Amino acid sequence: MSDHYYSKKPEGKEKLSTWETELNNVPFTFTTSTGVFSKNDVDYGSRLLIETIKKPDMQAPILDLGCGYGPIGLSLAKKYPQTLIKMVDINERAVKMAKINAEQNNVNNVKIEQSDGFEAIKEDEKYSLIVTNPPIRVGKQVIYSLFEASKDYLQPNGELWIVIQKKQGAPSAIKFLKEHYKEVMIEERKKGYYIIKAVNH
């Protein structure tokens, strides 16, 4: 897994490409690179998550956990310009691309950092919303530990939003979340993808 997108330093030569798309009817220009997830287009799961997500009615920043080159976090930043969006990823190349993409899409209400999960996030940082398209290939143990740890970084009644395919374990993820969160709902279901919202205690 040395050159997978879930690694701190992708080994392959950096090869950039720039392309345009729309997210929530807003035009974006993205620059991506080899060694980052879904480098040629915004993947279907992320698009569905972007279209479905609603920010809870509370004054607190949003965390994009595993932001990749930035489509989810940057689209939320455009949608909620008064809210700070923190964007983190383990992959230093993804973080570099996310910073480039924030700049070229004129997004200023973001803070982008390299972090292995919550490693670089202070314990007293509390979010209204944590959103993630989790790196399924790293295995259930890593993913579930991120789901569980998210509780400690959410405000009371803050929300964790996840996209996960049925074939990649959506039903078992829902079962796990129900053991740790006050309320768990399927907000959308399309083409085998589930958008799941878990509400903190």
trRosetta pair geometry for C-beta under 8 A, 3 or more apart (Angstrom, degrees):
i j d omega theta_ij theta_ji phi_ij phi_ji
1 4 4.5 -35 -167 2 78 130
1 6 7.1 -29 173 74 120 95
1 7 6.6 165 137 -64 84 114
1 137 7.8 167 -122 130 121 116
1 138 7.8 99 -158 -104 157 74
2 7 6.3 73 -172 -111 32 163
2 11 5.8 16 137 -13 103 133
3 7 6.8 -83 -114 30 15 149
3 10 5.6 69 -151 -157 68 75
3 11 4.6 -81 -89 37 100 98
3 12 5.3 82 -156 -25 132 96
3 35 6.5 -86 -173 -110 82 91
4 7 5.5 113 63 -20 71 105
4 10 7.9 -130 73 -109 22 89
4 137 6.9 -132 -163 97 146 139
5 10 7.0 -9 -110 -82 44 122
5 35 6.4 140 -100 169 66 46
5 36 5.4 81 -129 -148 114 27
5 37 4.3 147 134 -54 172 77
5 68 7.4 6 172 -115 135 91
5 91 5.7 -39 179 -73 65 157
5 94 6.9 76 -169 -56 98 127
5 135 7.2 -154 89 -120 97 122
6 90 6.2 45 -158 64 61 136
6 91 7.0 -96 -112 -54 24 108
6 135 4.3 108 -76 -179 132 160
6 137 6.9 -174 12 72 136 100
6 138 5.2 -104 128 -61 166 120
7 10 5.9 122 72 -79 108 56
7 11 7.9 -19 103 -20 149 81
7 90 7.2 -138 140 121 4 114
7 91 6.5 60 66 -102 46 88
8 90 5.7 -84 -86 163 62 85
8 91 6.7 -163 -132 -106 21 38
8 92 6.0 42 172 -19 65 99
8 114 7.6 72 -147 -176 86 126
8 116 7.2 -40 -82 -73 103 107
9 92 5.9 3 -92 26 64 122
9 93 7.8 101 -143 -25 43 96
10 34 7.2 -175 141 120 144 76
10 35 2.8 105 155 -157 167 132
10 36 7.4 -97 -32 -51 155 57
10 91 6.4 32 -33 -154 101 108
10 93 5.1 -43 24 5 118 142
11 35 7.6 171 37 -105 40 128
12 15 7.9 -53 137 1 107 99
12 34 5.0 -88 108 132 129 127
12 35 5.3 -171 52 -60 104 106
13 34 6.9 45 81 60 56 143
14 33 5.1 -24 -156 -163 83 133
14 34 6.4 -170 -135 49 33 93
14 35 7.1 -63 -101 24 65 129
14 93 6.6 -166 -106 -132 108 125
15 33 6.3 137 63 -155 43 72
15 34 4.6 50 37 -12 93 114
16 31 5.8 -3 -167 -176 109 101
16 32 7.2 153 -149 81 60 35
16 33 5.3 -34 -93 -93 61 84
17 31 7.2 173 87 -150 34 59
17 32 5.9 -19 61 61 82 82
17 33 7.6 158 17 -89 69 37
17 39 7.0 95 44 152 113 103
17 40 7.3 4 83 -107 146 65
18 29 6.4 15 -177 176 102 97
18 30 7.0 179 -147 93 58 43
18 31 4.6 -24 -95 -96 87 78
18 32 7.8 155 -90 16 39 64
19 29 7.5 180 94 -151 26 62
19 30 6.1 -17 63 62 73 86
19 32 7.7 -26 24 14 100 107
19 40 7.3 46 10 -166 158 52
19 41 7.4 -64 102 -87 148 64
20 27 6.5 -6 -172 -168 108 97
20 28 6.9 163 -152 86 61 48
20 29 5.2 -31 -97 -100 80 69
20 30 7.6 155 -98 17 28 72
21 27 7.7 164 92 -149 30 56
21 28 5.7 -16 66 61 74 95
21 30 6.8 -7 20 5 105 115
21 41 6.7 119 -79 -146 145 77
21 42 5.9 -170 106 2 164 111
22 25 6.0 5 173 -124 122 20
22 26 6.4 148 -158 65 75 33
22 27 5.5 -42 -97 -92 80 51
22 28 7.0 146 -109 13 27 81
23 26 5.8 -32 69 59 68 90
23 28 5.7 14 9 -7 105 131
23 42 6.6 64 -82 -5 112 175
23 47 7.0 -135 -123 -123 86 75
23 50 5.3 -54 -171 151 110 157
23 71 6.2 164 -77 -170 154 96
23 75 4.3 -86 122 -102 137 132
24 50 6.0 -121 -38 147 102 105
24 51 6.4 175 -83 -99 79 61
24 75 5.8 126 11 -170 119 116
24 78 7.7 170 69 88 127 120
24 79 6.4 -5 105 -76 168 116
26 75 6.8 155 58 -133 128 82
26 78 5.3 140 164 134 170 154
26 79 7.9 -134 -16 -63 148 76
28 71 7.3 127 111 -123 168 79
28 74 6.9 104 -127 114 135 130
28 75 7.4 -67 -57 -78 143 86
28 101 7.6 27 -179 -170 110 107
28 105 5.5 -9 -137 -107 80 135
29 101 7.7 -165 95 -137 62 78
29 104 5.5 -84 84 132 112 119
29 105 6.4 -178 44 -75 75 85
30 42 7.7 142 -18 -55 161 92
30 69 6.2 90 -167 124 113 128
30 70 7.5 -177 -125 64 104 98
30 71 6.9 -20 -91 -76 142 92
30 97 7.9 40 -175 170 86 109
30 101 5.4 5 -127 -117 67 124
31 69 7.5 -146 84 -170 52 132
31 97 6.1 -147 97 -147 79 88
31 100 5.1 -58 60 119 126 134
31 101 6.2 -157 36 -72 77 82
31 104 6.8 85 -8 20 110 153
32 36 5.7 -132 -165 68 94 131
32 39 4.1 169 140 -156 133 78
32 40 7.3 -128 70 -61 147 29
32 69 5.0 -81 -107 -59 85 171
32 97 5.7 50 -119 -155 46 147
33 36 5.5 82 63 1 75 115
33 39 6.5 -105 69 -135 24 130
33 69 7.7 152 18 -88 77 128
33 93 5.6 -108 78 171 136 118
33 96 7.9 7 5 82 144 112
33 97 5.8 -145 5 -71 102 127
34 39 6.6 -26 -90 -71 31 174
35 91 7.1 174 146 -168 92 127
35 93 5.0 44 103 65 121 161
36 39 5.3 109 72 -85 88 98
36 68 5.8 112 180 -161 104 84
36 69 5.3 73 156 -44 153 103
36 91 6.4 152 -107 124 76 149
36 93 5.8 -133 -59 109 100 106
36 94 4.6 137 -122 -88 110 84
36 97 6.0 -36 -63 17 166 154
37 43 7.4 -52 148 -20 98 134
37 68 4.8 -84 52 -113 106 125
37 69 7.9 -156 56 -3 71 87
37 94 7.3 20 14 -101 85 131
37 135 7.5 -131 -75 -104 143 92
38 41 6.6 -75 173 74 96 52
38 42 6.7 64 137 -141 133 24
38 43 4.1 -98 -109 -41 154 104
38 46 7.2 -161 63 4 165 136
38 68 7.1 4 46 -161 97 156
39 69 7.5 91 -117 -16 65 143
42 46 5.3 -112 179 86 92 123
42 47 5.4 113 120 -62 112 92
42 50 7.8 -10 166 -4 143 145
42 71 4.6 136 -115 -133 117 166
43 46 5.0 88 63 11 82 103
43 47 7.0 -148 96 -8 40 90
43 133 7.5 141 69 177 124 156
44 47 5.6 -59 -150 37 32 114
44 48 6.3 30 156 -19 68 106
44 191 6.7 -57 156 84 145 145
44 193 6.6 -157 120 -37 103 151
45 48 5.9 -56 -149 36 29 109
45 49 6.4 30 153 -19 64 107
45 133 5.6 125 116 -138 116 119
45 163 4.2 145 176 138 99 136
45 164 7.7 63 -149 -71 135 17
45 165 7.0 -84 -88 -53 127 86
45 193 5.1 -170 -107 -131 80 137
46 49 5.6 -55 -148 37 33 114
46 50 6.2 36 153 -22 67 105
46 71 5.6 72 151 89 139 129
46 72 5.6 -112 -158 -60 101 100
46 133 5.1 -46 -83 -59 84 156
46 163 6.8 -157 -77 40 37 157
47 50 5.7 -54 -148 35 30 113
47 51 6.3 25 156 -16 65 108
48 51 5.8 -57 -147 39 30 109
48 52 6.1 17 159 -14 66 116
48 163 6.2 126 78 -124 104 134
48 188 6.3 -160 173 108 105 138
48 190 5.9 -164 -124 52 138 121
48 193 5.4 123 51 107 162 144
48 195 6.0 -143 133 -56 103 118
49 52 6.1 -67 -141 41 25 104
49 53 5.9 32 166 -38 66 111
49 72 6.3 -16 101 -116 123 119
49 131 6.8 130 166 -171 126 115
49 133 6.3 -137 -3 -72 159 100
49 161 6.6 131 -157 142 102 114
49 163 4.3 -93 -62 -45 118 127
49 195 5.7 164 -100 -116 64 110
50 53 6.5 -46 -134 17 20 112
50 71 7.0 -72 -66 142 141 97
50 72 5.9 -140 -77 -118 94 67
50 75 4.9 14 -145 95 123 157
50 76 7.7 -127 -131 -51 80 77
51 188 7.9 68 90 -69 97 176
52 161 8.0 175 97 -164 103 131
52 187 5.3 125 167 120 126 119
52 188 4.4 -113 -108 -7 145 141
52 195 4.6 52 82 149 162 174
53 76 7.1 -42 99 -94 141 108
53 129 7.7 101 -175 -175 117 144
53 131 6.3 4 -119 -109 151 135
53 161 5.4 82 -114 165 105 171
53 195 7.6 -132 -64 -169 70 132
55 62 6.7 -79 -117 -78 111 128
55 76 7.6 117 -65 -157 112 106
55 79 7.9 166 -20 113 119 116
55 80 5.7 60 -28 -74 157 148
55 83 6.9 -143 -141 -43 160 170
55 128 6.4 47 -172 114 91 129
55 129 5.6 -101 -130 -24 71 149
56 128 5.2 -152 60 173 102 102
56 129 6.1 166 12 -63 93 98
56 157 6.8 170 -174 133 154 91
56 158 6.5 -159 38 -129 151 45
56 159 5.3 146 -36 -3 123 116
58 128 4.6 176 75 -119 103 117
58 155 6.0 -146 130 84 155 159
58 157 7.3 137 -42 91 147 106
58 158 7.2 -95 58 -90 148 75
59 128 7.5 174 86 -62 9 133
60 126 6.0 -62 -154 110 139 83
60 127 5.7 154 136 -155 114 27
60 128 3.9 147 66 -42 100 89
60 155 5.2 174 -6 -37 168 135
60 158 7.0 -62 75 -100 147 119
61 83 6.3 143 -124 178 49 84
61 84 4.1 -42 -111 79 111 95
61 85 6.8 174 -170 -89 92 23
61 86 5.7 62 147 -12 135 99
61 125 7.8 -41 55 -172 125 99
61 127 5.6 -65 86 -118 73 80
61 128 7.0 168 70 10 23 89
62 73 7.7 171 109 -131 110 76
62 76 5.8 -107 102 146 158 144
62 80 7.1 99 -11 67 138 146
62 83 5.9 53 -6 145 104 127
62 84 7.4 180 28 93 68 51
62 85 4.9 -20 69 -114 102 74
62 86 7.1 -174 89 27 48 69
62 127 6.1 90 -127 -164 24 111
62 128 6.3 -48 -80 58 69 91
62 129 4.6 -12 -123 68 91 101
62 130 7.6 169 -168 -86 62 32
62 131 6.9 11 177 0 108 107
63 85 7.8 159 -91 -164 20 59
63 86 4.9 -19 -109 69 70 103
63 87 7.9 163 -161 -83 50 32
63 88 7.2 -12 -167 12 95 106
63 121 7.5 24 -127 -115 140 149
63 125 8.0 99 -71 137 128 121
63 127 4.6 -76 -8 -92 104 163
63 129 7.3 -172 31 98 65 56
63 130 4.6 -13 68 -114 106 78
63 131 7.2 172 89 24 55 65
63 153 6.7 -1 1 136 160 131
64 67 4.3 71 118 -95 115 98
64 70 7.8 80 113 -135 158 54
64 72 5.3 157 -136 96 124 106
64 73 3.4 -96 -8 -74 161 105
64 76 7.0 177 -65 30 116 138
64 85 6.2 31 -14 176 108 104
64 86 7.1 -169 26 92 70 50
64 87 4.4 -5 60 -112 115 76
64 88 7.2 164 85 25 66 59
64 131 5.5 -23 -110 68 63 98
64 132 7.5 142 -167 -83 49 56
65 88 6.3 -7 -123 62 50 99
65 117 7.5 18 -165 -146 112 48
65 118 7.9 -26 -126 -69 119 73
65 130 5.7 25 -17 -175 121 101
65 131 7.0 171 20 76 80 41
65 132 4.3 -33 70 -84 101 111
65 146 6.7 153 150 -175 142 122
65 150 7.3 -93 -28 -97 162 108
66 88 7.4 -7 -42 93 30 71
66 89 5.6 79 -141 -112 35 78
66 90 7.4 -8 -109 0 76 87
66 132 5.4 68 37 -144 113 94
66 133 6.6 -130 100 61 118 63
66 134 6.5 111 33 -116 163 41
66 135 6.1 -151 -145 -28 145 95
67 70 5.6 22 157 -95 108 51
67 72 6.7 -136 -139 56 69 99
67 73 4.8 -12 -135 -12 119 134
67 87 3.8 50 -78 -171 163 99
67 88 6.2 123 -8 51 108 26
67 89 4.9 -104 43 -46 76 105
67 94 7.0 153 83 147 74 115
67 95 7.8 82 64 -97 113 61
67 98 5.5 52 116 -105 124 150
67 112 7.1 -110 70 -132 160 95
68 71 7.0 -12 81 16 120 87
68 72 7.8 87 38 12 106 99
68 89 6.1 145 -50 -100 24 146
68 91 7.6 19 -116 51 47 130
68 94 5.0 -97 -152 -155 35 126
68 97 7.8 -40 152 80 61 125
68 98 7.1 132 102 -68 41 109
68 133 7.7 -20 -15 61 126 118
69 94 5.6 -110 -62 -150 56 71
69 97 3.8 -48 -125 117 96 127
69 98 5.5 -170 -164 -66 34 66
69 101 5.9 99 160 -19 87 146
70 73 5.4 -76 -152 56 69 103
70 74 4.6 55 154 -22 104 116
70 87 6.3 26 -115 -169 83 160
70 97 6.9 -152 -4 115 105 83
70 98 3.7 138 -58 -129 111 81
70 101 4.5 179 56 77 144 138
70 102 6.5 -130 -150 -51 158 79
70 112 7.5 -33 -95 -109 115 135
71 74 6.3 -63 -134 43 19 104
71 75 6.1 17 168 -17 61 112
72 75 6.2 -62 -149 37 23 106
72 76 6.4 19 155 -15 62 109
72 131 5.8 -153 159 119 133 130
72 133 6.7 176 -42 -12 146 110
73 76 5.8 -59 -150 39 30 110
73 77 6.2 34 152 -24 66 106
73 85 5.0 149 -167 152 88 130
73 87 4.0 38 -139 -91 174 119
73 98 7.2 30 59 -154 134 123
73 110 6.2 92 149 -128 114 127
73 112 7.8 129 116 -94 156 95
73 131 7.8 174 -76 69 66 120
74 77 5.3 -48 -145 32 35 117
74 78 6.6 36 153 -18 64 100
74 85 7.8 -179 -79 92 29 154
74 87 7.9 9 -46 -71 68 153
74 98 7.6 -164 -44 -155 111 81
74 101 6.1 -86 -62 128 158 112
74 102 6.1 -148 -102 -93 110 67
74 105 5.9 68 -177 73 133 151
74 107 5.2 -136 -143 -30 88 170
74 110 6.9 -32 -95 -62 64 154
75 78 5.8 -51 -152 35 34 111
75 79 6.3 32 150 -18 65 109
76 79 5.5 -57 -144 40 34 111
76 80 6.0 -15 169 25 72 106
76 83 7.8 -65 150 85 95 125
76 85 5.4 133 95 -103 110 141
76 131 7.1 167 -53 20 152 154
77 80 6.9 -72 -129 62 21 73
77 81 7.1 61 166 -101 59 51
77 83 7.7 -136 -120 80 52 84
77 85 4.5 -102 -75 14 92 140
77 102 7.7 15 62 -128 168 95
77 107 4.7 71 111 -161 140 123
77 109 5.1 170 -155 73 99 94
77 110 5.1 -44 -94 -58 150 104
78 81 7.0 1 -154 -69 26 86
78 105 7.6 -70 -66 150 120 121
78 107 6.5 -75 -60 -101 79 109
80 83 4.0 -4 136 26 118 122
80 85 7.5 121 72 -55 107 106
80 109 7.9 -124 104 106 72 147
81 109 5.9 149 -161 -2 50 148
82 109 7.5 -146 -132 -122 2 159
83 109 6.6 96 81 154 42 137
83 128 7.9 -77 -145 35 132 134
84 109 5.6 -129 -105 178 46 86
84 110 7.4 143 -165 -102 62 26
84 111 6.5 14 -178 -4 108 106
85 109 6.2 78 12 118 86 85
85 110 4.8 -28 72 -107 94 80
85 111 7.6 177 89 24 48 65
86 110 7.5 147 -97 -162 22 63
86 111 5.0 -23 -112 66 71 99
86 112 7.9 165 -164 -82 49 35
86 113 7.4 -19 -170 18 93 105
86 121 7.6 103 141 -110 150 110
86 125 7.7 12 -10 178 168 142
86 127 7.5 -108 34 -94 117 123
87 98 5.7 -154 125 172 140 148
87 110 5.8 4 -2 -170 116 113
87 111 7.1 168 24 81 71 46
87 112 4.6 -17 71 -108 105 78
87 113 7.6 147 83 23 57 59
88 95 7.8 -7 -151 -100 41 108
88 112 7.5 170 -79 -156 42 50
88 113 5.3 -19 -105 72 86 81
88 114 7.1 94 -155 -161 77 11
88 115 3.9 -22 -168 39 129 118
88 120 6.5 179 -132 60 133 113
88 121 6.9 -87 -43 -54 161 108
89 94 4.4 -75 117 96 157 128
89 95 5.3 -162 57 -62 103 81
89 98 7.0 148 5 -18 130 143
89 114 6.7 -50 74 -124 62 56
89 115 7.2 93 42 47 17 68
90 114 7.1 60 -150 -168 21 81
90 115 6.9 -67 -81 93 53 37
90 116 4.7 58 -112 -103 101 63
90 117 7.4 23 -67 -21 107 52
91 94 3.9 68 86 7 112 113
91 95 6.7 175 91 -13 59 82
91 114 7.8 -134 72 -130 24 96
92 95 5.5 -51 -148 35 37 115
92 96 6.4 42 152 -22 66 103
92 114 5.4 -2 -98 -104 70 140
93 96 5.6 -49 -150 33 34 114
93 97 6.5 33 151 -17 65 104
94 97 5.7 -56 -150 38 32 110
94 98 6.2 36 151 -24 67 105
95 98 5.6 -50 -146 33 31 114
95 99 6.6 32 153 -19 62 103
95 112 6.0 153 -159 155 80 104
95 113 6.9 -29 -141 151 130 15
95 114 4.7 -71 -45 -73 164 80
96 99 5.9 -56 -155 33 30 111
96 100 6.6 30 149 -17 64 105
97 100 5.5 -53 -150 37 36 113
97 101 6.1 32 154 -18 68 109
98 101 5.7 -57 -144 40 30 110
98 102 6.4 37 154 -25 64 101
98 112 4.9 -179 111 -145 119 144
99 102 5.8 -46 -147 29 31 113
99 103 6.7 28 154 -15 61 106
99 112 5.2 -160 -74 78 79 146
100 103 5.9 -64 -158 38 30 110
100 104 6.2 11 157 -7 69 112
101 104 6.0 -57 -134 44 32 99
101 105 5.9 12 168 -1 67 114
101 107 7.9 7 125 28 70 125
102 105 6.5 -75 -146 50 20 95
102 107 4.5 -95 -154 70 72 105
102 108 7.8 122 168 -78 104 27
102 110 5.2 -124 -125 59 136 138
102 112 6.4 -150 -23 -25 146 137
103 106 7.7 25 179 -73 30 33
103 107 7.9 -76 -49 45 19 73
107 110 5.5 33 134 -4 110 121
113 120 5.4 -138 133 115 130 146
114 120 6.8 102 93 -19 52 157
115 118 6.9 -3 159 -145 127 12
115 119 5.0 179 -166 57 80 86
115 120 3.6 -118 -101 28 105 108
115 121 6.3 56 -154 -29 159 84
116 119 4.4 41 58 -6 79 141
116 120 7.8 104 25 -15 58 90
117 145 7.5 -32 -125 109 152 103
117 146 5.6 -136 -129 -100 105 95
117 149 6.8 50 172 70 122 157
118 121 4.6 -72 -163 43 73 117
118 146 7.8 158 -23 -130 95 72
118 149 5.5 -140 -4 145 141 135
118 152 7.9 63 -161 73 171 113
118 153 6.4 -157 -124 -44 132 143
121 125 5.4 -102 179 51 93 140
121 153 6.4 15 133 -116 141 140
122 125 4.8 107 66 -20 82 101
123 152 7.3 -51 -149 153 77 117
125 153 6.1 3 94 -146 84 97
126 153 6.3 -174 -116 -175 45 46
126 154 6.6 43 -161 155 79 11
126 155 4.9 95 157 -70 115 69
126 158 7.2 -157 174 -42 88 154
127 130 5.4 98 90 -60 143 81
127 153 5.7 24 13 142 103 90
127 154 5.8 -52 67 -107 79 53
127 155 6.7 -128 83 -13 29 84
127 158 6.0 112 97 -163 63 147
128 154 7.8 59 -151 -152 10 76
128 155 5.7 -6 -96 19 50 128
128 158 5.2 -154 -156 -124 29 96
128 159 7.3 6 150 26 62 81
129 158 6.4 -147 -64 -169 36 89
129 159 5.3 -7 -113 65 75 89
129 160 7.8 156 -161 -88 53 27
129 161 6.6 3 -168 0 101 109
130 150 4.9 -151 72 -152 159 116
130 153 6.5 80 -67 93 136 112
130 154 6.2 -93 -9 -78 112 99
130 158 7.4 63 -7 147 86 116
130 159 7.6 -160 32 100 64 48
130 160 4.9 -14 67 -112 101 73
130 161 7.3 178 88 26 50 66
131 160 7.8 167 -83 -161 34 48
131 161 4.7 -11 -112 66 79 104
131 162 7.8 -179 -155 -73 50 39
132 146 6.9 169 -163 141 175 132
132 150 8.0 -118 -8 -85 133 139
132 160 7.6 -16 16 -170 104 90
132 161 7.5 156 25 86 58 59
132 162 5.7 -11 69 -109 86 75
132 163 8.0 -149 102 25 49 70
133 162 7.7 138 -96 -159 34 56
133 163 5.1 -12 -110 52 82 109
134 143 4.8 80 164 -132 146 104
134 146 6.5 161 -120 73 117 145
134 147 7.9 -33 -77 -55 148 92
134 162 6.5 -2 -16 -147 108 106
134 164 6.7 0 37 -85 108 102
135 138 4.9 48 110 -4 107 113
135 142 7.6 -34 76 109 99 130
135 143 7.4 -152 65 -83 59 94
136 143 6.7 19 -113 -74 46 145
136 164 7.1 129 -84 -135 117 90
136 165 7.8 -26 -71 29 162 97
136 168 4.7 -34 -147 -172 154 134
136 169 7.5 160 -144 30 113 112
138 142 4.5 -46 122 56 116 151
138 143 6.9 144 73 -45 96 84
139 142 5.4 88 70 13 81 99
139 143 7.0 -158 100 -3 39 96
140 143 5.7 -65 -143 44 32 110
140 144 5.6 24 166 -17 72 113
140 169 6.8 -129 -95 180 106 172
140 172 7.7 -33 -127 113 132 132
141 144 6.3 -57 -140 39 20 104
141 145 6.4 21 158 -20 58 109
142 145 5.9 -59 -151 33 27 110
142 146 6.7 27 151 -18 63 105
143 146 5.8 -60 -160 33 32 111
143 147 6.6 31 147 -19 67 104
143 173 7.6 -60 133 -110 127 112
144 147 5.3 -47 -147 34 40 115
144 148 6.2 36 154 -17 69 104
144 173 7.7 -149 -90 -122 85 74
144 176 5.6 -89 -128 179 113 156
145 148 5.8 -53 -145 40 32 109
145 149 6.0 32 156 -19 66 110
146 149 5.8 -55 -139 40 28 109
146 150 6.5 46 155 -39 61 98
147 150 5.9 -46 -160 12 28 119
147 160 6.8 113 -146 156 70 157
147 162 7.3 -9 -104 -69 105 147
147 173 7.3 -179 -77 -159 160 92
147 176 6.6 77 95 119 153 121
147 177 6.2 -95 177 -89 134 85
147 180 7.1 121 131 65 98 151
147 198 7.5 63 -165 31 101 162
148 151 6.4 -38 -180 5 44 112
148 180 5.6 -117 -114 -133 76 161
149 152 5.9 -49 -171 26 56 112
149 153 7.2 31 143 -3 76 108
150 153 5.9 -75 -157 47 42 101
150 154 6.1 43 151 -31 77 111
150 160 4.8 77 131 -98 150 132
151 154 5.9 -62 -146 28 30 112
151 160 7.9 -55 -67 -36 57 133
151 180 6.3 -119 -52 161 139 108
151 181 7.1 -153 -91 -87 108 78
151 200 5.7 146 -137 -124 72 103
151 201 7.6 30 -156 17 113 91
154 158 3.3 -161 -176 79 96 130
154 159 7.2 159 -146 14 134 17
154 160 6.7 -85 -69 -50 143 87
154 200 4.2 178 105 -47 135 153
155 158 3.9 117 49 -48 72 114
155 200 7.0 147 82 63 43 143
156 200 6.3 -138 -141 106 29 109
156 201 6.8 -54 -136 109 78 50
157 182 7.8 -41 -100 41 58 149
157 199 6.1 -13 -149 -174 55 103
157 200 6.1 -102 -43 67 7 84
158 199 7.7 158 83 -153 30 57
158 200 4.7 16 56 18 75 132
159 197 5.5 -18 -167 -165 119 97
159 198 6.9 145 -158 73 64 45
159 199 5.6 -29 -101 -101 79 62
159 200 7.1 -129 -73 -4 30 85
160 177 7.7 -149 80 -136 128 121
160 181 7.1 -121 32 -92 117 145
160 197 7.3 148 78 -157 51 46
160 198 4.4 -13 59 59 102 101
160 200 7.3 97 -16 -52 93 89
161 187 7.6 -24 -133 14 102 146
161 195 6.9 -4 -170 -176 96 89
161 196 7.1 160 -152 83 48 52
161 197 5.4 -15 -100 -101 77 73
161 198 8.0 -170 -73 22 33 69
162 173 7.0 -127 114 155 152 140
162 195 7.5 164 82 -155 46 46
162 196 4.7 -15 60 60 96 101
162 198 7.4 24 0 -2 111 106
163 193 6.0 -2 -170 -175 99 111
163 194 7.1 162 -151 82 51 50
163 195 5.6 -22 -98 -100 78 68
163 196 7.7 169 -88 17 27 77
164 168 5.7 -128 -177 86 84 110
164 169 6.6 -59 165 76 128 72
164 170 4.6 159 102 -90 102 80
164 173 5.4 42 76 26 167 164
164 193 7.4 152 81 -153 23 66
164 194 5.7 -21 67 59 73 97
164 196 6.8 -12 24 3 104 121
165 168 4.2 78 61 13 94 105
165 169 8.0 62 78 29 66 51
165 170 6.3 -124 112 -36 23 110
165 192 5.2 20 -155 136 93 98
165 193 5.5 -48 -96 -97 66 60
165 194 7.3 140 -123 11 16 80
166 170 4.7 -56 -99 27 45 123
166 171 6.9 42 -147 -23 76 90
166 192 4.9 -105 22 -162 105 76
166 193 7.7 -115 -15 -74 77 17
166 194 6.4 102 -64 -26 72 108
167 192 6.3 -1 -6 -177 98 129
169 172 4.8 -51 -169 46 91 109
169 173 5.5 99 126 -30 90 97
170 173 5.6 -59 -144 37 30 114
170 174 6.4 34 158 -23 66 103
170 194 4.1 111 -148 19 144 140
170 196 7.2 173 -155 -44 94 126
171 174 5.8 -52 -151 31 31 112
171 175 6.6 33 151 -19 63 104
172 175 5.4 -48 -150 34 38 117
172 176 6.4 42 150 -21 66 102
173 176 5.6 -53 -150 36 33 113
173 177 6.3 33 152 -19 66 106
173 196 6.9 -166 114 6 115 168
174 177 5.7 -54 -146 37 31 111
174 178 6.4 36 154 -25 64 104
174 184 5.9 146 -158 145 77 137
174 186 7.3 -23 -106 -64 137 96
174 194 7.6 -69 -55 146 116 157
174 196 6.2 -146 -91 -122 86 139
175 178 5.9 -54 -152 29 29 114
175 179 7.2 29 150 -21 60 101
176 179 5.9 -58 -163 27 35 111
176 180 7.0 1 153 3 67 113
177 180 6.1 -79 -152 49 35 97
177 181 5.3 -14 172 17 80 121
177 184 4.7 121 112 -107 115 140
177 196 6.8 155 10 156 168 136
177 198 4.5 -115 -173 -96 125 137
178 181 6.9 -64 -107 53 23 83
178 184 4.9 -97 -78 18 73 141
180 198 7.6 22 85 -180 91 141
181 184 5.6 106 77 -62 122 92
181 198 4.0 176 -22 180 176 103
181 199 5.9 126 171 61 112 44
181 200 6.3 -73 -136 -93 90 36
181 201 7.3 -157 -151 -38 46 73
182 199 5.0 -62 64 96 102 93
182 200 6.5 43 4 130 108 17
182 201 4.8 139 -54 -88 110 59
183 198 7.3 164 87 -155 52 46
183 199 4.1 10 54 39 98 118
184 196 6.6 -5 -171 -174 93 104
184 197 7.2 168 -151 88 47 51
184 198 4.9 -7 -105 -106 84 78
184 199 7.5 -146 -68 16 41 73
185 196 7.2 159 83 -155 42 58
185 197 5.0 -10 60 60 92 97
185 199 7.9 36 2 -17 100 102
186 189 5.8 15 165 -51 125 108
186 194 5.7 -68 -135 -159 105 103
186 195 7.1 106 -168 70 60 57
186 196 6.0 -36 -103 -100 57 69
187 195 4.6 -64 66 104 98 105
187 196 7.0 167 8 -108 88 14
187 197 5.0 68 -39 -14 120 111
188 193 7.9 2 111 106 94 92
188 194 7.6 155 86 -159 57 39
188 195 4.1 28 48 31 93 122
189 193 7.1 177 -150 86 45 52
189 194 5.5 -5 -107 -107 83 66
189 195 7.4 -134 -64 21 45 74
190 193 5.7 -14 68 55 67 96
